[in-house]
Amino acid sequence: MNFSEAKSELKQLLSSVSPSELPKLLDWIRNSDELDHLLADNRRVMLRSIADDLRARLPLDAMLPSETAALHKMQQRSRPTVHVDGFLYDDEQVDALCEEGVMSRTYCLNCGSSRTAPLDFISHSFSASELQFLFQNVLPDLSGRTLVDVGSRLGAVLYGGYVYSSASQLIGLELNEEFVRLQNDVLDRYRLKDRVQVLHADVCTQDALLHSTDILVMNNVFEYFMEPSEQVRAWRFIMQNLRKRGSLLVTVPSLQETYILLLYSCIFLTMLLLKPGWVEELPVNCDIYLGREADPDALRQIHLYQVM
Ligand SMILES: C[S@@+](CC[C@H](N)C(=O)[O-])C[C@H]1O[C@@H](n2cnc3c(N)ncnc32)[C@H](O)[C@@H]1O
């Protein structure tokens, strides 16, 4: 049954409910999680299984000792910040770890006292809900198309693209060799290599790949991993080489937010970046329920552009 058929059947059913019971029923549909199991499917189960494997191979903060620049940038933030990887840990798992005492959502303001303030959490990966939203609601049918994830890290976008899309090729580019190895182990174990590959490469060496790609995904790739001047140079390279008319660009955060962040620290190079008419933004409909663990604010951060 498709959406409009289901909608008219549901309307029919609701019109037969006694008027005094109807508000209770509508409230139950809106707020109860008793219907959430209907959203679970084999694709989610597979992503969860990959996340379980990866969790066992990574430290709790899912950062590698070799990520010195990223660790340093997190320490420089004005508020205490911890990395909790959204692909590996959902809210329920974070709550369970907090109860065990191995993770905390707060930090102590005066050591030893009960005065605490919330920690800022950041994630370097899309969560399973964001991946489902990206491939089922943001992007069109990807049959026969090539998608490139810049900075594929744990491989979340590649696994999400494998289960939720028909893209013919899903290619990850990753600077960190340890993450490339980790992703390749997953691809072997789950037999995903028929459509997925990971390259150990800097995006700025991949002009030929950018010329041919249909969809480029950039989930906060540079902010924690490059200095502002390097970020602007990388963006310029992408603008010069992602030129195929109609190809799509997915970014978190929006290009506008990235411009503002970079403008603040490096005005001259940002002026070069602001080339009008490279892409146009396409609307994204965020009115969709993906279960209680989906964070509507995180979904709203996903932006879609089309190369003109
Ligand atoms: C925030 S993570 C993106 C994670 C992943 N795409 C996702 O959505 O789940 C950014 C990753 O980009 C990598 N990276 C940073 N600069 C890069 C570059 N110039 N070329 C390729 N990878 C890069 C970092 O090593 C890091 O693992």
The ligand as an SDF file (V2000), in Angstrom:
LIG
                    3D

 27 29  0  0  0  0  0  0  0  0999 V2000
   33.4870   14.1390   10.0760 C   0  0  0  0  0  0  0  0  0  0  0  0
   34.3120   12.7780    9.3760 S   0  0  0  0  0  0  0  0  0  0  0  0
   33.1480   12.3290    8.1020 C   0  0  0  0  0  0  0  0  0  0  0  0
   32.5240   10.9640    8.3980 C   0  0  0  0  0  0  0  0  0  0  0  0
   31.6740   10.3030    7.3630 C   0  0  0  0  0  0  0  0  0  0  0  0
   31.7090   10.9000    6.0630 N   0  0  0  0  0  0  0  0  0  0  0  0
   30.2470   10.1910    7.8330 C   0  0  0  0  0  0  0  0  0  0  0  0
   29.4180   10.9980    7.4470 O   0  0  0  0  0  0  0  0  0  0  0  0
   29.9040    9.2980    8.6000 O   0  0  0  0  0  0  0  0  0  0  0  0
   35.5810   13.5670    8.4330 C   0  0  0  0  0  0  0  0  0  0  0  0
   36.6590   12.6040    7.9200 C   0  0  0  0  0  0  0  0  0  0  0  0
   37.2870   13.2690    6.8090 O   0  0  0  0  0  0  0  0  0  0  0  0
   38.6480   12.8920    6.7500 C   0  0  0  0  0  0  0  0  0  0  0  0
   39.3020   13.9520    5.9450 N   0  0  0  0  0  0  0  0  0  0  0  0
   39.6040   15.2130    6.3330 C   0  0  0  0  0  0  0  0  0  0  0  0
   40.1500   15.8980    5.3150 N   0  0  0  0  0  0  0  0  0  0  0  0
   40.1690   15.0550    4.2410 C   0  0  0  0  0  0  0  0  0  0  0  0
   40.6330   15.1830    2.8970 C   0  0  0  0  0  0  0  0  0  0  0  0
   41.1690   16.3190    2.4710 N   0  0  0  0  0  0  0  0  0  0  0  0
   40.5070   14.1230    2.0650 N   0  0  0  0  0  0  0  0  0  0  0  0
   39.9680   12.9490    2.5170 C   0  0  0  0  0  0  0  0  0  0  0  0
   39.5360   12.7710    3.7940 N   0  0  0  0  0  0  0  0  0  0  0  0
   39.6260   13.8020    4.6400 C   0  0  0  0  0  0  0  0  0  0  0  0
   39.0650   12.8230    8.2130 C   0  0  0  0  0  0  0  0  0  0  0  0
   40.1770   11.9850    8.3860 O   0  0  0  0  0  0  0  0  0  0  0  0
   37.7950   12.2700    8.8860 C   0  0  0  0  0  0  0  0  0  0  0  0
   37.8710   10.8870    9.0700 O   0  0  0  0  0  0  0  0  0  0  0  0
  1  2  1  0
  2  3  1  0
  2 10  1  0
  3  4  1  0
  4  5  1  0
  5  6  1  0
  5  7  1  0
  7  8  2  0
  7  9  1  0
 10 11  1  0
 11 12  1  0
 11 26  1  0
 12 13  1  0
 13 14  1  0
 13 24  1  0
 14 15  1  0
 14 23  1  0
 15 16  2  0
 16 17  1  0
 17 18  1  0
 17 23  2  0
 18 19  1  0
 18 20  2  0
 20 21  1  0
 21 22  2  0
 22 23  1  0
 24 25  1  0
 24 26  1  0
 26 27  1  0
M  CHG  2   2   1   9  -1
M  END
$$$$
